[in-house]
Structures are given as structure tokens and as C-alpha cells.
Amino acid sequence: MIQAVADDEERGALGMHYTSVPNILKVLNLRKCMSNICVFDPACGSGNFLVIAYKQMREIEVEINTRRDEKGRPTDIPLTNFRGIELRDFPAEIARFKLYLSRQQAQQAV
């Protein structure tokens, strides 16, 4: 409504910006979209790529929850969306453990 009563020059001078409904919905739906992203590492080794991707996505999710005043909300990002292939058992187990540990750390940080 404010964009209808204030002219462009006045809004610009006062730092007033209009966010369209489609753009608002993009932000609100980002959390849902992120829960559908699958990350795959075809040579995962001990899982650094998967762990960093998971942590970054959780940080974005926490920021969204904070801005929406939903702190403490359970994650929508399933750990099963992070997959890798490793020929050797030991590094694969390390990768799996690091992902589980990252999930625990992210849950405690919320």
C-alpha cells in the first residue's frame, strides 16, 4: 500500500523498498526447496564435500527460521539426501560418522 501513496523519489530517499508477493513466496518456500536437494559425491573419501554441503544448508535453514521467528524448529533437511560412493570401507565409515556428527552438532546449535 505504501508504494501506491509515496512516489518513487520519496521512497528511494527514505530507503523504502517494495517486495513483491512472488519474491516473498520464493524466500518462504526456500526451506521446502532445500529439503528436496540431493547432494552426491561419486568419490567421497572421508566425506568432506558432503559434510560441508550439509552444514552450509543447515546454516541457511537456521537463518530462515530465525528471520521467520521459528527458532528451534526441527530441520527439514534429511541426512539421507547426502550420498557418496567410496570403494574402501574405512573412509566410507568415516564419512558416514562425520555426517551423523554434523547433524548432532547442528541440532545442538539450534
C-alpha positions in Angstrom: 0.0 0.0 0.0 2.8 2.4 0.8 4.2 2.1 -2.7 0.9 3.5 -4.0 1.0 6.6 -1.9 4.7 7.5 -1.9 6.3 8.5 -5.2 9.5 6.7 -6.4 11.8 9.6 -5.4 10.5 9.8 -1.9 10.6 6.0 -1.4 14.2 6.0 -2.7 15.3 8.9 -0.5 13.8 7.1 2.6 15.1 3.7 1.7 11.6 2.3 1.3 11.6 -0.8 -0.9 8.6 -2.9 -2.0 9.0 -6.7 -2.0 6.6 -8.4 -4.4 4.4 -11.3 -3.3 6.2 -13.7 -5.7 9.5 -12.7 -4.2 8.3 -13.1 -0.6 7.0 -16.6 -1.5 10.3 -17.5 -3.0 12.0 -16.9 0.3 9.3 -18.6 2.3 9.5 -21.7 0.0 13.3 -21.8 0.0 13.3 -24.0 3.1 11.0 -26.5 1.4 13.1 -26.4 -1.8 16.2 -27.1 0.2 14.7 -30.2 1.7 14.5 -31.7 -1.8 18.1 -31.0 -2.8 20.2 -34.2 -3.0 24.0 -33.9 -2.8 26.0 -36.7 -4.4 29.8 -37.2 -4.3 30.9 -40.0 -6.6 34.3 -40.3 -4.9 33.5 -39.1 -1.3 36.6 -40.4 0.5 36.0 -39.3 4.1 33.1 -37.1 3.2 34.4 -33.6 3.5 32.3 -32.4 0.5 29.1 -33.9 1.9 29.7 -32.6 5.4 30.4 -29.0 4.2 27.3 -29.1 2.0 25.2 -30.3 4.9 26.5 -27.7 7.3 26.0 -24.9 4.8 22.5 -25.9 4.1 21.7 -26.2 7.8 23.1 -22.7 8.3 20.8 -21.3 5.6 17.9 -23.1 7.2 18.7 -21.7 10.6 18.9 -18.2 9.2 15.5 -18.7 7.5 14.0 -20.0 10.8 15.5 -17.0 12.7 14.1 -14.5 10.3 10.7 -16.1 10.4 10.8 -16.2 14.3 10.8 -20.0 14.3 14.0 -20.7 16.3 14.2 -24.3 17.5 12.1 -25.6 14.6 13.1 -29.1 13.6 15.2 -29.4 10.4 13.5 -30.2 7.1 16.8 -31.3 5.5 17.2 -35.1 5.8 20.6 -36.6 6.1 19.6 -39.2 3.6 19.8 -36.5 0.9 23.6 -36.6 1.2 25.1 -39.6 -0.5 28.5 -40.7 -1.7 30.4 -43.6 -3.2 33.7 -44.8 -1.8 35.4 -48.0 -2.7 37.2 -48.5 0.6 35.2 -49.3 3.7 37.1 -47.3 6.3 36.8 -43.9 4.6 33.2 -44.6 3.9 32.5 -45.3 7.5 34.3 -42.1 8.5 32.2 -40.1 6.0 29.0 -41.7 7.5 30.2 -40.9 11.0 31.1 -37.3 10.1 27.6 -36.7 8.7 25.9 -38.1 11.8 28.2 -36.0 13.9 27.4 -32.9 11.8 23.7 -33.5 12.3 24.1 -33.7 16.1 26.2 -30.6 16.2 23.7 -28.7 14.1 20.8 -29.8 16.3 22.6 -28.7 19.4 23.4 -25.3 17.9 19.7 -24.5 17.3 
